[in-house]
Amino acid sequence: MLLTIDVGNTQTTLGLFDGEEVAEHWRISTDPRRTADELAVLLQGLMGSHTAVNEAAVDGLAICSSVPSVLHEFREVTRRYYGDVPAVIVEPGVKTGVHVLMDHPKEVGADRIVNALAANHLYGGPCIVVDFGTATTFDAINARGDYVGGAIAPGIEISVEALGARGAQLRKIELARPRNVIGKNTVEGMQSGILYGFAGQVDGLVDRMARELAKDPDDVQVIATGGLAPLVLGEAATIDVHEPWLTLIGLRLVYERNRPTA
């Protein structure tokens, strides 16, 4: 089975593939203070708690990371605890098959390249990936499967925390759908502004990007992913499909392209 690990700024998502299917998945907080030994114990505890996982050993690893310090520790995990398991870490030099048409290609996060690969593989181009994470990222892939650029906006949780921290009479709130768009109290007003404000932001940016990406904007498929995507799915009219494990699928594809040997 292939263990895929996507290290984000806030959360780390793990998926265990049995062939092309995600057999099990987990989300844990990304903590730069964790050592390789702590990460190994955590991984073994998660996998060991599920009977289905115990029946098959991990025979491959694929990792991408937005946090260099955490990636360093995961390298150590692969060396010390999975030394006999083939591993692929997505970084410069690893074959992805995605041409990055940017001024500075190395500035593009590995997770965004992996998402582009998976989106084009699953849905074809042109397409736009909207990833709801610490930041909300918009990535454009043309009809040839090239990564042509994108946009980065503050994430939903960052915005909520900023409101609570900087507003004299505001506070942290639960990310939930309010009863009405017109809030009847402060909490509902904040929930409305966050939910419908971000939905409007998604629709506005996607509409503008689609008009630049294709002659007919209706030809552009829009894929949502990321831990906070479900909050906006029902409100953003431009999203066509929700693929929660897009990055993990991309990691599987990268692993298959590189096929390391033990």
C-alpha positions in Angstrom: 0.0 0.0 0.0 1.1 3.5 -0.8 1.2 6.1 2.1 0.8 9.7 0.8 1.5 12.7 3.0 0.6 16.3 2.2 2.1 18.7 4.8 0.2 21.9 4.8 0.8 25.0 6.9 -2.0 24.2 9.3 -2.9 20.6 8.8 -1.1 17.5 7.4 -3.3 15.1 5.4 -2.4 11.4 5.1 -3.9 8.9 2.7 -3.3 5.2 2.3 -3.9 3.9 -1.2 -4.8 0.3 -2.1 -4.2 0.5 -5.8 -6.1 3.6 -7.0 -8.5 3.8 -4.1 -8.0 5.7 -0.8 -8.3 2.9 1.7 -7.9 5.1 4.8 -7.2 8.8 5.5 -6.3 11.0 8.4 -5.8 14.7 9.2 -3.4 15.9 11.9 -2.2 19.3 12.9 1.1 20.5 11.4 3.5 21.2 14.3 7.0 22.2 13.3 8.1 21.2 16.9 7.5 17.5 16.3 10.6 15.5 15.9 11.0 12.6 13.4 10.6 10.1 16.3 7.3 11.8 17.3 6.0 11.7 13.8 6.9 8.1 13.4 5.0 7.2 16.6 2.1 9.2 15.4 2.0 7.5 12.0 2.3 4.0 13.4 -0.4 4.8 16.0 -2.8 6.0 13.3 -2.2 3.1 11.0 -2.1 0.5 13.8 -5.6 1.5 15.0 -7.3 0.3 11.9 -7.7 -3.4 11.2 -7.9 -2.9 7.4 -4.5 -1.2 7.5 -2.8 -3.8 9.6 -3.5 -6.4 6.9 -1.1 -4.9 4.4 2.3 -3.2 4.9 3.3 0.2 3.5 5.4 -0.5 0.4 5.7 3.0 -0.8 5.8 6.6 0.4 5.0 9.9 -1.4 5.4 13.2 0.4 5.0 16.9 -0.5 5.3 19.8 2.0 4.7 23.5 2.3 6.7 23.6 5.5 10.5 23.1 5.1 11.2 22.3 8.7 8.5 19.6 8.8 9.7 18.2 5.6 13.2 17.8 7.1 11.7 15.7 9.9 9.7 13.5 7.4 12.9 12.9 5.5 14.3 11.5 8.7 11.2 9.4 9.3 11.7 7.8 5.9 15.3 7.2 6.6 15.0 5.8 10.1 11.7 4.0 10.1 11.0 3.2 6.4 14.5 2.8 5.1 13.6 -0.3 3.0 10.4 1.4 1.5 10.7 3.3 -1.8 10.0 7.0 -1.2 9.3 10.0 -3.4 9.5 13.5 -2.1 8.1 16.1 -4.5 10.8 18.7 -5.0 12.8 20.1 -8.0 14.1 17.2 -10.1 11.1 14.9 -9.5 9.1 14.1 -12.6 5.6 15.4 -12.5 4.8 15.8 -16.1 3.5 19.3 -15.4 5.0 22.2 -17.3 5.1 25.3 -15.1 4.6 28.4 -17.2 5.6 30.9 -14.5 8.2 33.7 -14.2 9.9 31.7 -11.4 8.7 28.1 -11.5 10.5 27.1 -8.3 8.4 29.5 -6.3 5.2 27.4 -7.0 4.4 25.2 -4.0 4.8 21.4 -4.5 1.2 20.9 -3.5 -0.1 23.2 -6.2 1.8 21.3 -8.9 0.6 18.0 -7.5 -3.0 19.4 -7.5 -2.6 20.5 -11.2 -1.4 17.0 -12.1 -4.3 15.3 -10.4 -6.9 17.8 -11.7 -5.8 17.4 -15.3 -5.6 13.6 -14.9 -9.1 13.3 -13.5 -11.0 16.0 -15.4 -8.8 17.3 -18.2 -8.0 20.9 -19.1 -8.7 23.7 -19.0 -9.5 23.7 -15.4 -9.1 25.7 -12.2 -8.3 24.2 -8.8 -9.6 26.1 -5.7 -7.8 24.8 -2.6 -9.3 25.9 0.7 -6.4 25.7 3.2 -4.5 28.2 5.3 -4.6 30.3 2.2 -7.2 30.0 -0.5 -5.3 29.3 -3.7 -6.6 29.4 -7.3 -4.6 27.4 -9.8 -5.1 27.5 -13.6 -4.3 24.6 -15.9 -4.7 25.0 -19.6 -6.0 22.5 -22.2 -2.5 21.0 -22.6 -2.2 20.3 -18.8 0.3 23.1 -18.2 0.2 25.1 -15.0 -0.2 28.7 -16.2 -0.5 30.6 -12.9 -3.0 31.4 -10.2 -4.1 33.6 -7.3 -3.6 33.5 -3.6 -6.1 34.9 -1.1 -6.2 34.8 2.7 -7.8 31.6 4.0 -11.1 31.4 5.8 -9.7 30.6 9.2 -7.1 33.3 8.9 -9.8 35.8 8.2 -11.9 34.6 11.2 -8.9 34.9 13.5 -8.0 38.3 12.2 -11.6 39.6 12.9 -11.6 38.2 16.4 -8.1 39.6 17.2 -8.5 43.1 15.7 -12.2 43.8 16.2 -12.8 45.5 19.6 -16.3 44.0 19.9 -15.8 40.9 17.8 -14.6 37.4 18.8 -13.7 34.1 17.4 -16.7 32.2 16.0 -17.7 28.8 14.8 -17.4 28.4 11.1 -21.1 27.5 10.4 -23.9 28.6 8.1 -26.1 31.3 9.7 -29.9 31.3 9.7 -30.0 34.2 7.2 -27.7 36.3 5.1 -28.8 39.3 7.1 -27.5 38.4 10.5 -29.6 39.1 13.6 -26.6 39.2 16.0 -22.9 39.7 15.9 -22.0 36.0 15.5 -24.5 35.5 12.7 -23.3 38.7 11.0 -19.7 37.5 11.1 -20.7 34.0 9.8 -22.6 35.6 7.0 -19.8 37.8 6.0 -17.3 35.0 6.1 -19.4 32.3 4.3 -21.1 34.4 1.6 -18.2 36.8 1.3 -15.8 33.9 0.5 -18.3 32.3 -1.8 -18.5 35.6 -3.7 -14.8 35.9 -3.8 -14.5 32.4 -5.3 -17.1 33.1 -8.0 -15.6 36.5 -8.9 -12.0 35.2 -9.2 -13.0 32.0 -11.0 -15.1 33.9 -13.5 -12.2 36.3 -14.3 -9.6 33.5 -14.5 -11.9 31.4 -16.7 -12.3 34.2 -19.2 -8.5 34.5 -19.4 -7.9 30.7 -19.6 -10.3 29.7 -22.4 -12.2 31.3 -25.3 -15.4 29.8 -23.8 -15.3 30.1 -20.0 -17.9 27.4 -19.8 -15.3 24.9 -21.0 -13.3 25.4 -17.8 -13.9 22.8 -15.1 -13.6 24.1 -11.5 -12.5 21.6 -8.8 -12.6 22.4 -5.1 -10.4 20.7 -2.5 -8.9 21.4 0.9 -10.2 20.9 4.4 -12.5 24.0 4.4 -14.1 23.4 1.0 -17.3 21.8 2.3 -18.2 25.1 4.0 -18.4 27.0 0.7 -19.5 24.2 -1.7 -23.2 24.9 -1.4 -22.8 28.7 -1.9 -20.2 29.1 -4.7 -22.0 28.8 -8.0 -18.8 28.3 -10.1 -17.6 25.1 -8.4 -18.3 22.0 -10.5 -16.9 19.2 -8.4 -15.5 18.6 -5.0 -12.4 16.3 -4.8 -11.3 16.2 -1.1 -8.3 13.9 -1.8 -7.0 15.8 -4.9 -3.5 16.3 -3.5 -3.2 12.7 -2.3 -4.3 11.5 -5.7 -1.6 13.7 -7.3 1.0 12.3 -5.0 0.0 8.8 -6.1 0.5 9.8 -9.7 3.9 11.4 -9.0 5.0 8.2 -7.2 3.9 6.1 -10.2 5.8 8.4 -12.6 9.0 8.0 -10.6 8.7 4.4 -9.5 11.7 4.3 -7.1 13.3 1.1 -6.1 14.2 0.0 -2.6 
